[in-house]
Amino acid sequence: MSSTWGADIATKQLGLLHELLPRAERFVVLVNPRSALAEPLTTDAQTAASAIGRSIEVLAASSNSEIDAAFASIAQKRADALLVGADSFFFTRRVQLVTLATRHAVPAIYWTREFVEAGGLISYGSSGVDRDRQVGIYTGRILKGEKPADNGDPAKDPLRIRE
């Protein structure tokens, strides 16, 4: 299972990190092992790393202390770059993540711009505001009697609701 919010953007995110840091060899992806997106994100990141001739190490964190431990490991292993997996737990700890990435001088990419607004280097992902607006539009249409299957061509309507 992939989500446009998380796992399937790992390829693009890793590609952007590679463009930004072409000599980088040691990539790390940080995932929340309690998240449904952890496994698909890990798989996508490993596939993307292999495609550019690099490897990627997966670190897991689901608490503040595990985040601290992950960054200690990143520093010890001298990771060249970090991809922070999409997860609401990480979102609520974005200041901690950005601060640690800065303190350990590890370039990091995030899935939403709020990390950049908190001082992070770069983000790439879908816009939560736009996604939520589209959900509201579709919900309104359905509440007015439109059938979910009437939402049109899925190629033109990426949030198509299926019955």
Number of C-alpha atoms within 10 A of each C-alpha: 9 15 13 12 18 21 23 19 22 31 17 15 24 26 18 16 20 18 11 12 13 10 9 14 15 17 26 23 23 23 25 23 13 13 14 14 21 22 17 17 27 21 15 19 30 22 17 20 22 12 12 11 9 15 17 22 16 19 20 17 19 14 13 14 10 14 22 15 15 19 23 14 13 23 16 10 11 14 21 19 25 25 23 25 27 25 18 11 16 23 18 10 14 21 18 16 24 23 14 17 21 15 11 16 14 20 20 25 27 27 26 19 19 14 22 18 14 14 16 21 17 18 20 16 19 15 13 13 9 10 14 11 12 16 15 12 12 18 14 12 15 16 10 9 8 13 13 15 12 13 18 12 10 11 8 9 11 12 13 18 17 10 7
